[in-house]
Amino acid sequence: MQTPPPASSNRVLVRIERDFESIVPGFLANRKKDIHTLHRALADKDFRTIQMLGHRMKGDGGGYGFDRISEIGGVMELAAQRQDYAASEQHVKQLEEFLACVQVEYV
């Protein structure tokens, strides 16, 4: 479950079941690595890679408790299918911003 950040903070709190505590850090680290891959793909106009990573995030995000990653992945996949550079770039930025401000609380 994700809670919008308070007006005075840019943090996004995501509450995740304690059972996932051992795997969530790796999941988030891999999404941060994806940012680098996505920037390279944008530079190369490699929409196939953007589409593939978006599709994977769409499927995996919610399973780890990160619905926002699934949402971004879904729209990123669609933008890449249309070969829409501006939209793809915007979704990569959204992912980057989310990863920069997400805070995980295990419950």
Biopython code that builds the backbone (N, CA, C, O; Angstrom):
import numpy as np
from Bio.PDB.StructureBuilder import StructureBuilder

atoms = [
    (1, "MET", "N", (0.838, -1.165, 0.000)),
    (1, "MET", "CA", (0.000, 0.000, 0.000)),
    (1, "MET", "C", (0.888, 1.235, 0.000)),
    (1, "MET", "O", (1.811, 1.340, 0.807)),
    (2, "GLN", "N", (0.615, 2.154, -0.890)),
    (2, "GLN", "CA", (1.436, 3.349, -0.991)),
    (2, "GLN", "C", (0.666, 4.540, -0.474)),
    (2, "GLN", "O", (-0.526, 4.699, -0.736)),
    (3, "THR", "N", (1.362, 5.363, 0.256)),
    (3, "THR", "CA", (0.791, 6.572, 0.823)),
    (3, "THR", "C", (1.411, 7.761, 0.120)),
    (3, "THR", "O", (2.634, 7.826, -0.003)),
    (4, "PRO", "N", (0.594, 8.719, -0.353)),
    (4, "PRO", "CA", (1.190, 9.893, -0.992)),
    (4, "PRO", "C", (2.046, 10.648, 0.026)),
    (4, "PRO", "O", (1.764, 10.613, 1.223)),
    (5, "PRO", "N", (3.071, 11.318, -0.441)),
    (5, "PRO", "CA", (3.944, 12.037, 0.482)),
    (5, "PRO", "C", (3.212, 13.219, 1.102)),
    (5, "PRO", "O", (2.349, 13.826, 0.468)),
    (6, "PRO", "N", (3.561, 13.544, 2.347)),
    (6, "PRO", "CA", (2.999, 14.763, 2.936)),
    (6, "PRO", "C", (3.434, 15.972, 2.119)),
    (6, "PRO", "O", (4.449, 15.923, 1.423)),
    (7, "ALA", "N", (2.682, 17.039, 2.200)),
    (7, "ALA", "CA", (2.971, 18.239, 1.404)),
    (7, "ALA", "C", (4.380, 18.769, 1.650)),
    (7, "ALA", "O", (4.988, 19.348, 0.750)),
    (8, "SER", "N", (4.905, 18.578, 2.857)),
    (8, "SER", "CA", (6.221, 19.137, 3.171)),
    (8, "SER", "C", (7.366, 18.187, 2.830)),
    (8, "SER", "O", (8.526, 18.507, 3.087)),
    (9, "SER", "N", (7.061, 17.034, 2.262)),
    (9, "SER", "CA", (8.101, 16.049, 1.992)),
    (9, "SER", "C", (7.925, 15.464, 0.603)),
    (9, "SER", "O", (6.811, 15.379, 0.085)),
    (10, "ASN", "N", (9.038, 15.064, 0.010)),
    (10, "ASN", "CA", (8.933, 14.399, -1.290)),
    (10, "ASN", "C", (9.105, 12.897, -1.135)),
    (10, "ASN", "O", (9.309, 12.202, -2.131)),
    (11, "ARG", "N", (9.030, 12.373, 0.094)),
    (11, "ARG", "CA", (9.163, 10.950, 0.337)),
    (11, "ARG", "C", (7.853, 10.238, 0.019)),
    (11, "ARG", "O", (6.771, 10.775, 0.257)),
    (12, "VAL", "N", (7.958, 9.025, -0.520)),
    (12, "VAL", "CA", (6.801, 8.172, -0.762)),
    (12, "VAL", "C", (6.983, 6.948, 0.115)),
    (12, "VAL", "O", (7.937, 6.189, -0.050)),
    (13, "LEU", "N", (6.070, 6.764, 1.039)),
    (13, "LEU", "CA", (6.141, 5.638, 1.953)),
    (13, "LEU", "C", (5.396, 4.454, 1.359)),
    (13, "LEU", "O", (4.234, 4.571, 0.971)),
    (14, "VAL", "N", (6.073, 3.312, 1.291)),
    (14, "VAL", "CA", (5.462, 2.079, 0.815)),
    (14, "VAL", "C", (5.581, 1.062, 1.938)),
    (14, "VAL", "O", (6.680, 0.749, 2.395)),
    (15, "ARG", "N", (4.443, 0.552, 2.375)),
    (15, "ARG", "CA", (4.423, -0.464, 3.431)),
    (15, "ARG", "C", (4.390, -1.835, 2.777)),
    (15, "ARG", "O", (3.543, -2.125, 1.933)),
    (16, "ILE", "N", (5.339, -2.672, 3.191)),
    (16, "ILE", "CA", (5.492, -3.996, 2.583)),
    (16, "ILE", "C", (5.565, -5.039, 3.687)),
    (16, "ILE", "O", (6.129, -4.803, 4.756)),
    (17, "GLU", "N", (4.991, -6.180, 3.407)),
    (17, "GLU", "CA", (5.021, -7.273, 4.388)),
    (17, "GLU", "C", (6.456, -7.643, 4.724)),
    (17, "GLU", "O", (7.323, -7.701, 3.852)),
    (18, "ARG", "N", (6.684, -7.889, 5.995)),
    (18, "ARG", "CA", (8.018, -8.212, 6.497)),
    (18, "ARG", "C", (8.603, -9.446, 5.789)),
    (18, "ARG", "O", (9.824, -9.581, 5.704)),
    (19, "ASP", "N", (7.761, -10.331, 5.291)),
    (19, "ASP", "CA", (8.238, -11.526, 4.581)),
    (19, "ASP", "C", (9.096, -11.178, 3.365)),
    (19, "ASP", "O", (9.907, -11.993, 2.926)),
    (20, "PHE", "N", (8.924, -9.980, 2.825)),
    (20, "PHE", "CA", (9.654, -9.554, 1.636)),
    (20, "PHE", "C", (10.927, -8.765, 1.961)),
    (20, "PHE", "O", (11.622, -8.309, 1.053)),
    (21, "GLU", "N", (11.226, -8.607, 3.231)),
    (21, "GLU", "CA", (12.332, -7.751, 3.660)),
    (21, "GLU", "C", (13.668, -8.177, 3.064)),
    (21, "GLU", "O", (14.521, -7.329, 2.801)),
    (22, "SER", "N", (13.863, -9.456, 2.851)),
    (22, "SER", "CA", (15.158, -9.919, 2.334)),
    (22, "SER", "C", (15.311, -9.718, 0.825)),
    (22, "SER", "O", (16.432, -9.718, 0.317)),
    (23, "ILE", "N", (14.203, -9.547, 0.103)),
    (23, "ILE", "CA", (14.308, -9.444, -1.362)),
    (23, "ILE", "C", (14.018, -8.053, -1.920)),
    (23, "ILE", "O", (14.403, -7.751, -3.050)),
    (24, "VAL", "N", (13.352, -7.211, -1.152)),
    (24, "VAL", "CA", (13.000, -5.876, -1.650)),
    (24, "VAL", "C", (14.225, -5.024, -1.966)),
    (24, "VAL", "O", (14.244, -4.368, -3.007)),
    (25, "PRO", "N", (15.256, -5.004, -1.106)),
    (25, "PRO", "CA", (16.429, -4.178, -1.455)),
    (25, "PRO", "C", (17.042, -4.561, -2.801)),
    (25, "PRO", "O", (17.445, -3.683, -3.563)),
    (26, "GLY", "N", (17.118, -5.838, -3.101)),
    (26, "GLY", "CA", (17.643, -6.280, -4.396)),
    (26, "GLY", "C", (16.741, -5.868, -5.545)),
    (26, "GLY", "O", (17.222, -5.473, -6.607)),
    (27, "PHE", "N", (15.440, -5.960, -5.336)),
    (27, "PHE", "CA", (14.488, -5.540, -6.363)),
    (27, "PHE", "C", (14.671, -4.061, -6.687)),
    (27, "PHE", "O", (14.726, -3.678, -7.855)),
    (28, "LEU", "N", (14.765, -3.232, -5.648)),
    (28, "LEU", "CA", (14.938, -1.792, -5.869)),
    (28, "LEU", "C", (16.295, -1.480, -6.498)),
    (28, "LEU", "O", (16.397, -0.600, -7.353)),
    (29, "ALA", "N", (17.331, -2.197, -6.078)),
    (29, "ALA", "CA", (18.661, -1.992, -6.671)),
    (29, "ALA", "C", (18.644, -2.329, -8.158)),
    (29, "ALA", "O", (19.272, -1.640, -8.962)),
    (30, "ASN", "N", (17.931, -3.378, -8.520)),
    (30, "ASN", "CA", (17.838, -3.747, -9.935)),
    (30, "ASN", "C", (17.062, -2.711, -10.738)),
    (30, "ASN", "O", (17.385, -2.471, -11.902)),
    (31, "ARG", "N", (16.045, -2.091, -10.140)),
    (31, "ARG", "CA", (15.315, -1.044, -10.856)),
    (31, "ARG", "C", (16.216, 0.175, -11.053)),
    (31, "ARG", "O", (16.115, 0.862, -12.070)),
    (32, "LYS", "N", (17.093, 0.446, -10.088)),
    (32, "LYS", "CA", (18.034, 1.558, -10.252)),
    (32, "LYS", "C", (19.031, 1.251, -11.371)),
    (32, "LYS", "O", (19.439, 2.155, -12.100)),
    (33, "LYS", "N", (19.421, -0.005, -11.510)),
    (33, "LYS", "CA", (20.281, -0.398, -12.630)),
    (33, "LYS", "C", (19.519, -0.241, -13.943)),
    (33, "LYS", "O", (20.093, 0.138, -14.964)),
    (34, "ASP", "N", (18.217, -0.537, -13.907)),
    (34, "ASP", "CA", (17.392, -0.375, -15.109)),
    (34, "ASP", "C", (17.398, 1.065, -15.590)),
    (34, "ASP", "O", (17.322, 1.313, -16.793)),
    (35, "ILE", "N", (17.486, 2.016, -14.674)),
    (35, "ILE", "CA", (17.517, 3.441, -15.057)),
    (35, "ILE", "C", (18.677, 3.692, -16.015)),
    (35, "ILE", "O", (18.513, 4.372, -17.027)),
    (36, "HIS", "N", (19.846, 3.144, -15.697)),
    (36, "HIS", "CA", (21.019, 3.326, -16.571)),
    (36, "HIS", "C", (20.773, 2.683, -17.934)),
    (36, "HIS", "O", (21.092, 3.269, -18.968)),
    (37, "THR", "N", (20.212, 1.490, -17.932)),
    (37, "THR", "CA", (19.900, 0.801, -19.185)),
    (37, "THR", "C", (18.886, 1.604, -19.993)),
    (37, "THR", "O", (19.012, 1.724, -21.211)),
    (38, "LEU", "N", (17.892, 2.148, -19.319)),
    (38, "LEU", "CA", (16.859, 2.930, -20.001)),
    (38, "LEU", "C", (17.426, 4.216, -20.594)),
    (38, "LEU", "O", (17.028, 4.618, -21.687)),
    (39, "HIS", "N", (18.342, 4.859, -19.892)),
    (39, "HIS", "CA", (18.968, 6.063, -20.448)),
    (39, "HIS", "C", (19.777, 5.726, -21.702)),
    (39, "HIS", "O", (19.755, 6.473, -22.680)),
    (40, "ARG", "N", (20.484, 4.607, -21.668)),
    (40, "ARG", "CA", (21.227, 4.177, -22.872)),
    (40, "ARG", "C", (20.261, 3.866, -24.005)),
    (40, "ARG", "O", (20.498, 4.237, -25.154)),
    (41, "ALA", "N", (19.168, 3.182, -23.675)),
    (41, "ALA", "CA", (18.178, 2.840, -24.696)),
    (41, "ALA", "C", (17.550, 4.101, -25.296)),
    (41, "ALA", "O", (17.315, 4.167, -26.502)),
    (42, "LEU", "N", (17.281, 5.090, -24.459)),
    (42, "LEU", "CA", (16.750, 6.352, -24.984)),
    (42, "LEU", "C", (17.753, 7.001, -25.931)),
    (42, "LEU", "O", (17.383, 7.467, -27.009)),
    (43, "ALA", "N", (19.006, 7.031, -25.535)),
    (43, "ALA", "CA", (20.048, 7.646, -26.375)),
    (43, "ALA", "C", (20.151, 6.945, -27.724)),
    (43, "ALA", "O", (20.417, 7.581, -28.744)),
    (44, "ASP", "N", (19.937, 5.625, -27.722)),
    (44, "ASP", "CA", (20.024, 4.831, -28.949)),
    (44, "ASP", "C", (18.677, 4.692, -29.661)),
    (44, "ASP", "O", (18.580, 4.073, -30.721)),
    (45, "LYS", "N", (17.644, 5.278, -29.058)),
    (45, "LYS", "CA", (16.267, 5.098, -29.571)),
    (45, "LYS", "C", (15.942, 3.609, -29.713)),
    (45, "LYS", "O", (15.352, 3.166, -30.699)),
    (46, "ASP", "N", (16.348, 2.863, -28.694)),
    (46, "ASP", "CA", (16.139, 1.417, -28.627)),
    (46, "ASP", "C", (14.814, 1.146, -27.915)),
    (46, "ASP", "O", (14.787, 0.799, -26.734)),
    (47, "PHE", "N", (13.727, 1.308, -28.649)),
    (47, "PHE", "CA", (12.407, 1.165, -28.070)),
    (47, "PHE", "C", (12.098, -0.273, -27.666)),
    (47, "PHE", "O", (11.265, -0.507, -26.789)),
    (48, "ARG", "N", (12.752, -1.219, -28.289)),
    (48, "ARG", "CA", (12.534, -2.624, -27.921)),
    (48, "ARG", "C", (12.973, -2.866, -26.479)),
    (48, "ARG", "O", (12.262, -3.524, -25.719)),
    (49, "THR", "N", (14.133, -2.344, -26.098)),
    (49, "THR", "CA", (14.624, -2.510, -24.729)),
    (49, "THR", "C", (13.714, -1.774, -23.755)),
    (49, "THR", "O", (13.396, -2.305, -22.691)),
    (50, "ILE", "N", (13.291, -0.568, -24.097)),
    (50, "ILE", "CA", (12.395, 0.203, -23.232)),
    (50, "ILE", "C", (11.084, -0.553, -23.040)),
    (50, "ILE", "O", (10.564, -0.636, -21.927)),
    (51, "GLN", "N", (10.557, -1.096, -24.122)),
    (51, "GLN", "CA", (9.307, -1.846, -24.053)),
    (51, "GLN", "C", (9.468, -3.082, -23.172)),
    (51, "GLN", "O", (8.601, -3.374, -22.348)),
    (52, "MET", "N", (10.566, -3.805, -23.341)),
    (52, "MET", "CA", (10.798, -5.021, -22.572)),
    (52, "MET", "C", (10.931, -4.716, -21.081)),
    (52, "MET", "O", (10.347, -5.414, -20.252)),
    (53, "LEU", "N", (11.695, -3.678, -20.735)),
    (53, "LEU", "CA", (11.859, -3.331, -19.324)),
    (53, "LEU", "C", (10.541, -2.815, -18.743)),
    (53, "LEU", "O", (10.197, -3.141, -17.607)),
    (54, "GLY", "N", (9.814, -2.023, -19.504)),
    (54, "GLY", "CA", (8.509, -1.553, -19.042)),
    (54, "GLY", "C", (7.562, -2.707, -18.776)),
    (54, "GLY", "O", (6.863, -2.723, -17.763)),
    (55, "HIS", "N", (7.539, -3.669, -19.681)),
    (55, "HIS", "CA", (6.680, -4.843, -19.522)),
    (55, "HIS", "C", (7.052, -5.615, -18.256)),
    (55, "HIS", "O", (6.180, -6.033, -17.494)),
    (56, "ARG", "N", (8.338, -5.795, -18.045)),
    (56, "ARG", "CA", (8.803, -6.530, -16.863)),
    (56, "ARG", "C", (8.422, -5.799, -15.579)),
    (56, "ARG", "O", (7.971, -6.419, -14.616)),
    (57, "MET", "N", (8.605, -4.476, -15.569)),
    (57, "MET", "CA", (8.246, -3.710, -14.372)),
    (57, "MET", "C", (6.740, -3.748, -14.130)),
    (57, "MET", "O", (6.287, -3.830, -12.988)),
    (58, "LYS", "N", (5.977, -3.689, -15.206)),
    (58, "LYS", "CA", (4.522, -3.749, -15.084)),
    (58, "LYS", "C", (4.110, -5.041, -14.388)),
    (58, "LYS", "O", (3.207, -5.042, -13.552)),
    (59, "GLY", "N", (4.765, -6.124, -14.729)),
    (59, "GLY", "CA", (4.426, -7.414, -14.145)),
    (59, "GLY", "C", (4.992, -7.636, -12.754)),
    (59, "GLY", "O", (4.344, -8.265, -11.917)),
    (60, "ASP", "N", (6.178, -7.135, -12.494)),
    (60, "ASP", "CA", (6.858, -7.428, -11.234)),
    (60, "ASP", "C", (6.565, -6.453, -10.105)),
    (60, "ASP", "O", (6.537, -6.859, -8.944)),
    (61, "GLY", "N", (6.348, -5.199, -10.407)),
    (61, "GLY", "CA", (6.237, -4.165, -9.375)),
    (61, "GLY", "C", (5.220, -4.475, -8.298)),
    (61, "GLY", "O", (5.544, -4.448, -7.110)),
    (62, "GLY", "N", (3.999, -4.768, -8.697)),
    (62, "GLY", "CA", (2.937, -5.033, -7.736)),
    (62, "GLY", "C", (3.200, -6.261, -6.888)),
    (62, "GLY", "O", (2.813, -6.304, -5.720)),
    (63, "GLY", "N", (3.850, -7.252, -7.457)),
    (63, "GLY", "CA", (4.164, -8.470, -6.717)),
    (63, "GLY", "C", (5.117, -8.220, -5.555)),
    (63, "GLY", "O", (5.134, -8.970, -4.579)),
    (64, "TYR", "N", (5.900, -7.171, -5.671)),
    (64, "TYR", "CA", (6.825, -6.792, -4.598)),
    (64, "TYR", "C", (6.219, -5.710, -3.700)),
    (64, "TYR", "O", (6.835, -5.308, -2.713)),
    (65, "GLY", "N", (5.032, -5.245, -4.033)),
    (65, "GLY", "CA", (4.377, -4.209, -3.242)),
    (65, "GLY", "C", (4.543, -2.805, -3.787)),
    (65, "GLY", "O", (4.197, -1.834, -3.114)),
    (66, "PHE", "N", (5.066, -2.685, -4.991)),
    (66, "PHE", "CA", (5.317, -1.371, -5.589)),
    (66, "PHE", "C", (4.379, -1.153, -6.772)),
    (66, "PHE", "O", (4.775, -1.285, -7.930)),
    (67, "ASP", "N", (3.133, -0.817, -6.461)),
    (67, "ASP", "CA", (2.144, -0.595, -7.515)),
    (67, "ASP", "C", (2.560, 0.525, -8.458)),
    (67, "ASP", "O", (2.273, 0.473, -9.654)),
    (68, "ARG", "N", (3.227, 1.525, -7.928)),
    (68, "ARG", "CA", (3.636, 2.665, -8.775)),
    (68, "ARG", "C", (4.633, 2.221, -9.842)),
    (68, "ARG", "O", (4.597, 2.719, -10.967)),
    (69, "ILE", "N", (5.514, 1.297, -9.504)),
    (69, "ILE", "CA", (6.462, 0.782, -10.506)),
    (69, "ILE", "C", (5.695, 0.045, -11.601)),
    (69, "ILE", "O", (6.035, 0.158, -12.778)),
    (70, "SER", "N", (4.660, -0.710, -11.220)),
    (70, "SER", "CA", (3.830, -1.388, -12.225)),
    (70, "SER", "C", (3.137, -0.378, -13.129)),
    (70, "SER", "O", (3.082, -0.564, -14.344)),
    (71, "GLU", "N", (2.605, 0.694, -12.538)),
    (71, "GLU", "CA", (1.922, 1.727, -13.327)),
    (71, "GLU", "C", (2.883, 2.377, -14.323)),
    (71, "GLU", "O", (2.565, 2.521, -15.503)),
    (72, "ILE", "N", (4.049, 2.761, -13.839)),
    (72, "ILE", "CA", (5.034, 3.404, -14.718)),
    (72, "ILE", "C", (5.472, 2.429, -15.807)),
    (72, "ILE", "O", (5.585, 2.808, -16.973)),
    (73, "GLY", "N", (5.715, 1.185, -15.431)),
    (73, "GLY", "CA", (6.122, 0.180, -16.409)),
    (73, "GLY", "C", (5.097, -0.002, -17.509)),
    (73, "GLY", "O", (5.451, -0.142, -18.679)),
    (74, "GLY", "N", (3.819, -0.001, -17.132)),
    (74, "GLY", "CA", (2.754, -0.180, -18.119)),
    (74, "GLY", "C", (2.706, 0.939, -19.138)),
    (74, "GLY", "O", (2.600, 0.689, -20.339)),
    (75, "VAL", "N", (2.783, 2.174, -18.663)),
    (75, "VAL", "CA", (2.731, 3.296, -19.612)),
    (75, "VAL", "C", (4.032, 3.416, -20.398)),
    (75, "VAL", "O", (4.033, 3.865, -21.543)),
    (76, "MET", "N", (5.136, 3.013, -19.779)),
    (76, "MET", "CA", (6.413, 3.011, -20.489)),
    (76, "MET", "C", (6.376, 1.996, -21.634)),
    (76, "MET", "O", (6.850, 2.276, -22.735)),
    (77, "GLU", "N", (5.825, 0.848, -21.372)),
    (77, "GLU", "CA", (5.702, -0.184, -22.404)),
    (77, "GLU", "C", (4.877, 0.330, -23.583)),
    (77, "GLU", "O", (5.261, 0.151, -24.739)),
    (78, "LEU", "N", (3.755, 0.963, -23.290)),
    (78, "LEU", "CA", (2.895, 1.482, -24.359)),
    (78, "LEU", "C", (3.579, 2.584, -25.157)),
    (78, "LEU", "O", (3.475, 2.619, -26.383)),
    (79, "ALA", "N", (4.275, 3.482, -24.470)),
    (79, "ALA", "CA", (4.984, 4.561, -25.159)),
    (79, "ALA", "C", (6.052, 3.987, -26.084)),
    (79, "ALA", "O", (6.233, 4.468, -27.203)),
    (80, "ALA", "N", (6.755, 2.969, -25.621)),
    (80, "ALA", "CA", (7.799, 2.351, -26.444)),
    (80, "ALA", "C", (7.182, 1.646, -27.654)),
    (80, "ALA", "O", (7.753, 1.682, -28.744)),
    (81, "GLN", "N", (6.031, 1.010, -27.474)),
    (81, "GLN", "CA", (5.357, 0.367, -28.607)),
    (81, "GLN", "C", (5.030, 1.394, -29.687)),
    (81, "GLN", "O", (5.102, 1.098, -30.880)),
    (82, "ARG", "N", (4.671, 2.601, -29.259)),
    (82, "ARG", "CA", (4.355, 3.676, -30.219)),
    (82, "ARG", "C", (5.613, 4.383, -30.714)),
    (82, "ARG", "O", (5.543, 5.261, -31.574)),
    (83, "GLN", "N", (6.764, 3.993, -30.166)),
    (83, "GLN", "CA", (8.043, 4.644, -30.447)),
    (83, "GLN", "C", (7.955, 6.142, -30.166)),
    (83, "GLN", "O", (8.457, 6.974, -30.921)),
    (84, "ASP", "N", (7.297, 6.450, -29.048)),
    (84, "ASP", "CA", (7.104, 7.836, -28.613)),
    (84, "ASP", "C", (8.265, 8.188, -27.681)),
    (84, "ASP", "O", (8.258, 7.853, -26.497)),
    (85, "TYR", "N", (9.253, 8.867, -28.245)),
    (85, "TYR", "CA", (10.462, 9.192, -27.485)),
    (85, "TYR", "C", (10.154, 10.078, -26.280)),
    (85, "TYR", "O", (10.605, 9.796, -25.170)),
    (86, "ALA", "N", (9.389, 11.147, -26.494)),
    (86, "ALA", "CA", (9.112, 12.101, -25.409)),
    (86, "ALA", "C", (8.390, 11.421, -24.247)),
    (86, "ALA", "O", (8.738, 11.641, -23.087)),
    (87, "ALA", "N", (7.395, 10.605, -24.552)),
    (87, "ALA", "CA", (6.657, 9.912, -23.491)),
    (87, "ALA", "C", (7.554, 8.890, -22.799)),
    (87, "ALA", "O", (7.514, 8.757, -21.576)),
    (88, "SER", "N", (8.350, 8.178, -23.565)),
    (88, "SER", "CA", (9.270, 7.200, -22.964)),
    (88, "SER", "C", (10.230, 7.897, -22.010)),
    (88, "SER", "O", (10.475, 7.421, -20.902)),
    (89, "GLU", "N", (10.762, 9.009, -22.442)),
    (89, "GLU", "CA", (11.686, 9.782, -21.609)),
    (89, "GLU", "C", (10.990, 10.256, -20.330)),
    (89, "GLU", "O", (11.581, 10.224, -19.251)),
    (90, "GLN", "N", (9.755, 10.688, -20.452)),
    (90, "GLN", "CA", (8.989, 11.154, -19.300)),
    (90, "GLN", "C", (8.785, 10.011, -18.300)),
    (90, "GLN", "O", (8.905, 10.223, -17.093)),
    (91, "HIS", "N", (8.484, 8.823, -18.780)),
    (91, "HIS", "CA", (8.235, 7.692, -17.880)),
    (91, "HIS", "C", (9.522, 7.223, -17.209)),
    (91, "HIS", "O", (9.499, 6.796, -16.055)),
    (92, "VAL", "N", (10.628, 7.299, -17.913)),
    (92, "VAL", "CA", (11.924, 6.977, -17.293)),
    (92, "VAL", "C", (12.190, 7.966, -16.164)),
    (92, "VAL", "O", (12.659, 7.581, -15.093)),
    (93, "LYS", "N", (11.895, 9.222, -16.401)),
    (93, "LYS", "CA", (12.087, 10.246, -15.362)),
    (93, "LYS", "C", (11.165, 9.991, -14.170)),
    (93, "LYS", "O", (11.578, 10.163, -13.024)),
    (94, "GLN", "N", (9.938, 9.589, -14.427)),
    (94, "GLN", "CA", (9.008, 9.270, -13.341)),
    (94, "GLN", "C", (9.541, 8.111, -12.496)),
    (94, "GLN", "O", (9.467, 8.147, -11.267)),
    (95, "LEU", "N", (10.069, 7.099, -13.150)),
    (95, "LEU", "CA", (10.640, 5.964, -12.427)),
    (95, "LEU", "C", (11.820, 6.414, -11.586)),
    (95, "LEU", "O", (11.945, 6.041, -10.419)),
    (96, "GLU", "N", (12.675, 7.210, -12.181)),
    (96, "GLU", "CA", (13.859, 7.719, -11.485)),
    (96, "GLU", "C", (13.451, 8.529, -10.247)),
    (96, "GLU", "O", (14.036, 8.369, -9.176)),
    (97, "GLU", "N", (12.460, 9.388, -10.401)),
    (97, "GLU", "CA", (11.985, 10.201, -9.279)),
    (97, "GLU", "C", (11.363, 9.336, -8.193)),
    (97, "GLU", "O", (11.586, 9.575, -7.006)),
    (98, "PHE", "N", (10.586, 8.333, -8.590)),
    (98, "PHE", "CA", (9.975, 7.449, -7.603)),
    (98, "PHE", "C", (11.050, 6.716, -6.805)),
    (98, "PHE", "O", (10.984, 6.657, -5.577)),
    (99, "LEU", "N", (12.034, 6.162, -7.500)),
    (99, "LEU", "CA", (13.093, 5.425, -6.820)),
    (99, "LEU", "C", (13.912, 6.318, -5.892)),
    (99, "LEU", "O", (14.416, 5.861, -4.866)),
    (100, "ALA", "N", (14.041, 7.590, -6.256)),
    (100, "ALA", "CA", (14.810, 8.523, -5.430)),
    (100, "ALA", "C", (14.082, 8.883, -4.140)),
    (100, "ALA", "O", (14.720, 9.256, -3.156)),
    (101, "CYS", "N", (12.762, 8.776, -4.132)),
    (101, "CYS", "CA", (12.029, 9.231, -2.949)),
    (101, "CYS", "C", (11.262, 8.129, -2.227)),
    (101, "CYS", "O", (10.602, 8.408, -1.226)),
    (102, "VAL", "N", (11.328, 6.896, -2.699)),
    (102, "VAL", "CA", (10.583, 5.826, -2.034)),
    (102, "VAL", "C", (11.262, 5.463, -0.719)),
    (102, "VAL", "O", (12.487, 5.388, -0.624)),
    (103, "GLN", "N", (10.441, 5.244, 0.271)),
    (103, "GLN", "CA", (10.900, 4.796, 1.585)),
    (103, "GLN", "C", (10.059, 3.589, 1.946)),
    (103, "GLN", "O", (8.830, 3.645, 1.907)),
    (104, "VAL", "N", (10.725, 2.492, 2.298)),
    (104, "VAL", "CA", (10.037, 1.240, 2.592)),
    (104, "VAL", "C", (9.897, 1.073, 4.098)),
    (104, "VAL", "O", (10.840, 1.284, 4.861)),
    (105, "GLU", "N", (8.701, 0.690, 4.498)),
    (105, "GLU", "CA", (8.435, 0.332, 5.896)),
    (105, "GLU", "C", (7.904, -1.090, 5.882)),
    (105, "GLU", "O", (6.934, -1.393, 5.187)),
    (106, "TYR", "N", (8.541, -1.958, 6.651)),
    (106, "TYR", "CA", (8.110, -3.352, 6.715)),
    (106, "TYR", "C", (7.125, -3.520, 7.867)),
    (106, "TYR", "O", (7.374, -3.079, 8.989)),
    (107, "VAL", "N", (6.019, -4.157, 7.567)),
    (107, "VAL", "CA", (4.962, -4.347, 8.571)),
    (107, "VAL", "C", (4.653, -5.812, 8.797)),
    (107, "VAL", "O", (3.789, -6.143, 9.609)),
]
sb = StructureBuilder()
sb.init_structure("model")
sb.init_model(0)
sb.init_chain("A")
sb.init_seg("    ")
for serial, (resi, resn, name, xyz) in enumerate(atoms, 1):
    if name == "N":
        sb.init_residue(resn, " ", resi, " ")
    sb.init_atom(name, np.array(xyz, "f"), 0.0, 1.0, " ", f" {name:<3s}", serial, name[0])
structure = sb.get_structure()
